[in-house]
Amino acid sequence: MREMVRKFFQSVLDKHIDRVNKRGLSPMQITAIQNGIDFHDEAVDGDTEVSDQMLNLVGFRKAAKLTEEQWTDNETFLLREIRKADRDHLRAVLAHYKTLDSYEFGNDGRAVSKAIAASNETTLGDAIRDYLDEQARAKTWRGKTAEKNRRALDHLIEIFGQDRVLTSISQRDAQEAKKLMMELPARQKTLPATRDLSLRDATKVDGLSKISVETLNWYLQAFAAFFGWAKKNGYIHEKLFEGMKVGRANATKEERLPFTPDAMNTMFIELTSNRSGLVKSESHKWGALIGMFTGARLNEVAQLLVEDVQETDGVWHFNISDEGENQKEVKNKASKRKVPVHSALIDAGFLDFYQSRQRGKQLFPDYRFTKSNGYGRNLGRWFNESFTPKLGIKTPRHVFHSFRHTMITRLIQAEAPPEKAKCIVGHEQAGVTFQVYMRERYTLTQLKETIERFQL
């Protein structure tokens, strides 16, 4: 099966590179590729909904000549492998495009390049600063992805030292760094026993769980990306950490699931009546209800400003964006959108709640910004660790993000037009027509009709 996947994506890569050689890549295409890589990476943690929309499953099944029975029997394994292969094919396309910015002139040219790299006295700290500046200028990373990459690079600096000459770091050093990272405790920066310790000292604390294979591989991938950039930019002549990911068993982290109708009704009744006393604040109540009836991401809900609740042509809506005075973030360009307020929210008294917040700036002023979680930390913890467990509907596959899966699932079941459903939840639209000519997207009236198809 893996060989089928490899052959298919080798063919896809060859065609993609041929197009790049002839036409190059536009800024929009580069952004789309970078977003695709991020989406596939997030699928490792169970967030597969956007990742899977990017996959050419019809093309793969046709090329592999799989019967319906063969596909069904191997679907979970194949989806995982196809996501990884598509991610790596996109990385290869982007890497190839970057090579078109320079020339090599045979063996002498390579020898000169290596000689320059060998004499380069650039330190790790300086190279990382250059790398971060370039990624910031290109807007390669967004939101949590940017913070995770910076944290990974901080680990590199702690392991090797910021004054270490970059060219002095060898493949053996990289292997030792990998061994160190394999022993790193999970949540090292937040556990009382390790948060004030160095990486090396933290690995010596007994009785703590180690970081997961997924997390370890993410760090190793981030390290490899930095050293790959350093090689392409002439800082070094050997790329480190390449191919050093740790293998894992076939079983993968279970994917998130939509809530059942019974679970949705149970939560709605508790949120609106608080008959069990589980809802301790208005922010928790309305934050969860907005997530339930918009399918918005946790941080998109928690960071809303009062001014983000708007009325246009008689349609109340949420303006989800990264605009405003606070530190708002959105996942990507498609995430900037206007989502009509569902009639169920209005019937539950949302506009009265909105009016009560007029004196402040944030719709949920008791939610504070953190680098790792934006504004969503308190809402997410309450919902995932208190509210749903005490209602008896919590499972590892049901979290706040399951509202998003639920919205998408119910709209599909209600035969809502896919393009309008994507506008509501903030998914990228496929094709030139939507990416170029539909920048204004649908009217609020059209989206209002679509979101009203969502029912508990």
N, C-alpha and C positions, 0 to 999 in steps of 0.2 A: 504493500500500500504506500509506504514512504517513497518507493521508487516511482510509482505512478505520479505522486505529488511533485517529486523533484523534476521529472521529465516535463510535466505540464508547465511548471513555472519557469523552467529553463527556456521553453519555447516562448512564454510570455515575456521573459526578460530580454531575449534576443530581439523580439519585435519592438519592445519598448525602447531599447538602446538604439535600434536602427532609426526610430522616429526622432529620438533626441539628437542623434548625429546629423539628421537632415534639417531639423527645425529648432533645436534647442528646447528650453523650457521657459515659459512665461512666469512672472512672479506668482500669478494665481495657481499655476500648475505646481510650482515648488511648494507653496503653502499647502495645497491639497495633498501632496506626497508626504510632507512632514506631518500633517494631521493624521493621515492614514497610518503612518508608523506609530504615532501616539495611541491611536485607537486600538491597534493590534496589541500594543504593549499592555494597555489597560485590560484587554481581554484575559490576560494571565491572572488578574485578580478577580475575574468573574464578570466584568462589565463588557459583555459580548455583543450587546444589541447593535451598536454602531459598527463594530468590527465586522459582524456577519453581513451587514447590509452592503459592505464593500466587496464581498466575495463573488466571483463569477462561478457560482456552483453549477449552473447549467452548462457552461463551457467546459468545466472540469469533468463533469459526469459524461458528457458527450465524448470528450477526448479519451477518457479512461474506459469508455464502453462498459460502464457499470449498470447492472440491472437494478430495478427498484429494490429487490430483495438484498442485493449486495450492498447497496447504499444504506438501507435501513439497518442492516446488521453491523455496519462499521461507521455509522454517522458520527458518533461522539469522537472517535479517534480521528476520523478524516477532517472534521471541522477544526479540531485543534491543530493538526498538521498543516492544513490549508491556511489557517490564520498566520502561523509562523512563517510559512513559505511566502505568503503574500507580503508580510512585513519585510522579510529579508530581500525579496525582489525589489521592493520600493527603496530600501536602503542602497541596494546595488545600483539602481538607476540614479539616485541622488549622488552617490559617490562617483559614478561615471561622469555625470554632468560636471562635477567640480574639476575633474581632470582635464576638461576641455579648455580650462582657463590657463593652461601652461603647456609647454613643449619639452620633450626629452629628445636628445640627439645621440642615440646609440650608447655604446658602453662608456665612451669618454664623458658624455653628459652625465651619466649616472655616477661615474667616479667623482666628477667634480661636485655633484650634489652631495654625495656621501662625505666628501672632504669638508665641504662647507658645514654640513651637519655636525661632523665630528669636532670641528673647531668652535662650534657654537657654545657659548658659556651661559646661555639663558637658563635662569633658575626655574624650578617647578612653579614657584609662586608667581613669577612674572608671566610665564606661559599660560597659566590658568587665568590670570587677569585678562590677558589678550583674548583668550578663548571665550570668557564670559562676556567681554565687551562685544565681540563679534556676534555671539548668539543673541545678545540683547538688541543690537542694531538690526539684525535680520529677523528679530521676533520669532526665533525658532521654537522657543519654549513658552508655554502659557500656564498661568496659575500654578497648580500643584506640581506640574512637571518641572517648572523652573526651580521651585524650591527643592525638589528631590534631587535634581542634578547638582545644585549648589551644595547640598548636604553630602553627596557622593564625593565631590571634589574636595570638600573640607576633610573627608576621611583620607583622601590621597595625600593631602598636605600633612596631616597628622602622622601618617605612616612614614613618609619619606622626608618630611621637613621642607618648608617653603624655600630654603636657601640651597637645596640640593640641585646641582647642575643636572639639567634634564637628560643630557646625553650619557650621564653616568648611571642611569637607572637601567638595569639589564633585565633580560627575560627571567633570570633566576630571582631577581628582586621581585618581579611581578608574581612569580609562583609563591614566594614567601608571603607577599601581601594577601594573596588569595587564601592561603592557609590561615592567616590571622583573621580575615573576614569570616571564614567558616566557623570560627570559634566565638564570634561576637554575639553577646546576649541580645535577645529580642527586646525592643523598647529600651535600649541602653541609655538613652538620654533622658528618660522619664522615671525609670526605676530608682528609688532612693538608694539602693545598694550600689548603683553604677553611674548615676547621672553626673557625679563630680570626678569620675575617674577617666584616665586616658583610655584609648582603645585597648592597648596592650594590658593594662591593669584590669580593665573590665572583663577581658577573656579569662582571667585567673579566678574570678569569683565562682565558687562552686554552687551547684544546685539550680542554675538558671537555664531556661529554655534558650536555644540558639535561634538566630534568625532563620526564617524559612528558606527553602531552596529558591523559591520565587524571588524573595527579597535579595538573597545573595547574588543570584544571576542578574538581577536588575543593576546592582552595584558594579558587577564585573562588566556588564554591557556599557554602563556609563564611563567606566575607566577606559575601556577599549575605544569608545567614541572620542574621548579626549586625546588619547595617544594616536588615533587615526588622523585626527585633525592636525596634531603636532607634526606628524610625518608629511602630510600633504603640504604643510606650510614651511617645510624646511628646517624645523627645529631639531628633528631626529631622523635617522635613516631606517629605524626598525620599529614597526608597530607592535606595541605590547598589549597583553591581555586578550589578544585575538583568539577565538576558539577555546576559551578557558571556562566556559559555562559548565556548571555541574549538571550531570544527567539526573533525571528523576524517574520515578516509577510511572507506569501508564496512567494510574489514577490521578486525576487533577482536582483542583479546588472546585467544589460544586458551584454551579452558576446560580445567580439570583433568579427568583421566580416571582411572577405576579401574585398578588393576594387573591384569595378566593372571594366570591361574593359574600359569603358568611362573615369572613374576617373583615372585609370592608365595611359591612353594615355594623358589626360589633364596634369597630373603631369610630365610625361616624356617630353612633349613639353615645358613646362615652365622651367623645370630644365635644359634642353639642349639649349634653345633659350633665356630664361629670358626676354621674350617679354613684360611681365607686370612689370618687375623690382622687383620681389619678392625675388629673390635669391641674398642675400647680400654678400656671401662669397663663395670661392671655396670649403671650408670645408662643408658648408651646401649642396652645389650642389652635390659633390661626395659622401658625407655621405648618403644622401637620395638615390642617384642612386645605391650605393652599397647595401643598405638595400633592395631596390626594386628588384635587380637582384641576390640576394643571400638568402634572407629570414633570414638573420642573426639578432640577437637581437641588440637592440639599443646600448648597451654598447660594444658589440663585435665589432661593426663597429667603434664607436667613439674612442676606445682605440688602434686601429691598429697602428703598427709601420711601418716605411718605409721598414724595413727588413722583415716584414710579407708578403710583396708582392714578390712572388718568381716565378721562371720559372723552371720546371722540365720536362725533356723529351719533350720540346716544348710546354708544357701546362702552361700558366700563372695561378696562383692561390693565394688565400689568406690563410695564415697559422694562423688559429684562435686558440689561446692558452693563457695560463697565463704566458708564458715565456717572458723574456725581462727585461730591467732596470726599466721600469715604473711600476705602481701599477695595473697590469692587472689582471682581474678575469674572470673565466668562471663558468657557472652554475654547471656543473658536468663533470664527466669523458668523457661522450659522446660528450660534447660540444667542446672538443679539436679535431679539424678536419681541413682538407684542402678542400677548396671550389674553384673550377675552376672559373676563371673570364669569365663571360658570354660574348659572341661575341658582344652583344649590348653595353656593357661598353667599349670594345675596339674600336668599330666603333664610339662611342661618344667622343673618345680621352682620355680614362683613362690612357693609358701608357704614353702619353705626360704629363699629370698631375703628374703621379708617378715620372717621370724623374725630374720634377720641384721641387720635395720635397727631392732630394738626399742629400742636405746639412744638413738636420735635422734628428732627430730620430723618431718623431711622424709623421704619415701621416697627422694628423690634429692637428698641434701644438697649435691652438687657443682653443682647448678643454681642460679644466682643471679638475683634479680629485677631486671628493667630496666623502665623506664616504657613503652618502646615495644613490648616483646615479652613482658612478664610473665616467667615462668620458662622459656620455651621456646626461647630464643635458641641455647644451646649444642647442645641436642638437634636442633633444626631444621637448624643449620648442618652438623653432622656427617652427618646423614642425607641432606640434599640436596646437599651439596658434596663429600662424601667417600665415604660408604657406597654409595649407589646408583650414582654414576658409576664407581666402581672395580669394581662388580659388572656393569657394562655395561648397566644397565636404566634409566638416568636419561634423561629427555626433559624439555623445558620444560613438558610437561603432566602430569608425574608427580613429585609432591612428597609430603611427609609427609601432607598433607591428603588425598592420594589414598587413604589407608587408609579414610578416612571414606566416600568415594565407593564404594570396594570393598565395605565392609560393607553399605551401603545396597543396592547392586546385587545382591550375593549373597543377601541376605535376601529381596529381591523375587523373585529367580529361584527361591528355595526356597519360595515361596508363603507366607512368614511374614505373619501379620496386620499390615497397615500401621500400625494404631494402636500395636501392641506394638513394632514396629520403630522408630517415632518416639520412643517412650519410651526405647529403648536409646540412640539417638543424640542425643536432646535436641531434637527438633523440636516446634514448637507444634502442638497438636491443634486441628482445626477444629470449630466448632459449640459450642453452649451446653452440651451434655451433657458433653463432655470438659473444657471450660474451667471449668465451675462444679461439676458433680457428680462428676467423676473426679479431683479434686485429689489423692487418695491414689494414683491410678494403679493399675497392675496389681501383683499380688503378685510377690515375687522368684522364687517357684517358676514362675509363668507366664512371667516374663521369661527365666528360665534355660532353659526349653524353647525359647523363641524364639531366643536367642543361639546355642544349640547347633546350630541349623540352618545357621549360618555355617561353611563348610568351605573349606579352602584348595583 
